Amino acid sequence: MRHAGRGDLTAIAETDERTAKVAELDKTAKVAKEEFGRYEEDSGARLETLKKQLDETQTLLKEVEANVPANVRSSFDRIVKGRGWTPSRRWRTAAAAPAGRKSSPSSTTSC
């Protein structure tokens, strides 16, 4: 009968350590999957809220623009066109301004 040598005992010890780590990693993976599931639910709800707010804001913008007085309508349209805004991208950040245009604090105010 063969006795376990020092190398065999080391291999057994390493196997036991790795087995324990696998269980720990499985537990960590399960927790991560649960956290990701909660994140998906929360972000999905947040996305729906933001989409609703965007739709409401765009509707309000259309209503307000429809009521721009005739005596300033041509100036309003010229300013909007000059800024490169389209109906879907009316209010952009300074970083998104057309090339060659510098945004100033007064250029972000409404008419």
N, C-alpha and C positions, 0 to 999 in steps of 0.2 A: 504494500500500500504506500502510496506516495504522500508525503507531507507537503502542505502548502508552503511555498518559499516566500521570501520577502517580496519579490516581484508580484507574485500572485495576490498577496494581501494588499499591496498597493493598488493593483488593478481592481480588486473587489471594493476597496474604499472609494476609489474614483467613480466606479459604477454607482455606488450608493449615493455619493454626492450629486452626481449628474441626475439620478432618478429624482432626488429631492428637488433639484432645480427645475426639472421638467414640470413637476406639480406646481411649483411656485409660478413659473412662466404661464402655465395654463390658467391659473387663477388671475394673474395680471391681464392676460388676454381677454378673459371673460369680463373683467371690470372695464377694460377699455372699450369693448364692444357695447356694453351697456351705456357707458358715457357717450359714445358716438350715436347711439340710438336716441338718447335724450337730446343731444345736440341737433340731430336731424329734425326731430319733432319741433324743437324750439325755433330753429332757423326757418323751417317751413312756415310756421305760424307767423313769424316776423316778416317773412317775404310777402305773405298774403296781405298783411297789414300795410306794408309799404306800397304794394301794388294798388290797394284800395285808396290810400292817401294820394298816390300819383294820379289816379283816375279822377278823384274828387278835385284835385288842384287843377288838372288840365280842363275839366269842365268849368270850373270857376274862372279860369283864365279866358276861355272862349266867351263866357258871359260878359266879363269885364271888357274885353277887346271889342265886342259887338257894340258896346256903349260908349266907345271913344267918340267924342264930339266931332262933327264933320269939319269944323274949322281947324282942328289939329290932326285930322286923320292922315293927311298927306305927309306931314312931318313925322308922325308916329310910324307910318309904313316905311319912310325913308330911313329912319333910325334903326328900325328892326332889320331891314334889308342890309344896311351898312354894317351891322354887327354880324351878319351872316347867320342870323337865327332863322330857323325853320319852325313851323308850328309845333313839331314834336321836340325841338331842342331850343326852346325859347330862352330859358334861363340857364346859361352855362357858367362855369367857373372861369376865373381869369386865366387859369392854365390852359383852358380849351379855346381861348380867343384865337381868331384867325391869324396866320403868320403875318408879321409886320405890324400888327396892332398891339398896342400896349394898353393894358387895362388899368384904369384909374379908379379910385374909390367912387367918383361921381358916375362912372360908366356902369356901375352895378346897381344904381338906383332905378326905380321904375319911373315912368313918365307921369 
